[in-house]
């Protein structure tokens, strides 16, 4: 196992604790996109500034793993598992899970539905906190 892959939910919930995460932890480029969307969707300047500061902290802490052909292959596998089980899953969750699988990383998520799909797809998933 190459280490952990942190889902966006973990980064949002632990916004003040990024410095305490293991050095082997990584994120998907998709997570950066979700955090950028959070800044853009902020309802007020204070929230936007807080989210932008958090995004900057995440960018300093992690070099994101990109979506490439191995991730796309795993995405197809995870999507097939989800559809065969009648699951409705956000594309972003599928891509983050596929990134974890392609890089042999344990998925850390607070989203139990994503964790269950990860286990169904044969991935390693950390117990939710």
C-alpha positions, 0 to 999 in steps of 0.5 A: 500500500502506497499510503493514504488518499484523502477524500474532499470530505476529510479535508473539509472536516479537518480543515485546521489539521492538515499539518497533522496528516501523514506525509504519505497522504495524497489527494486527487486533482478532483479534490482541488476542483471541489475546493475551488468550487467551494470558494466560488460558491461561498455565500459571503466574503468571509466564507469565501476568504476562509475557504480560499485560505484553506485551499491555499493550505491544501495546495501547499501541503499536497501535490495532487495525483492527476486523472490519467489513463490508469485512473480512467481504467479504474474509473470504468471498473468502479462505474461498472460496479456502481451500475451493476449494484444500482448505485447512484454516485457522483462522478467526482466521488468515482474519480477520487475512488479510481485515483486511490485504486490506480495508485494503490492507496487506502481511501480515507473518506467520511462518506460511508456510501463512497467507502462502501463502493470502494470496498465493493470495488476491491479497494482499501478503505480506512474506517470512518471516524 
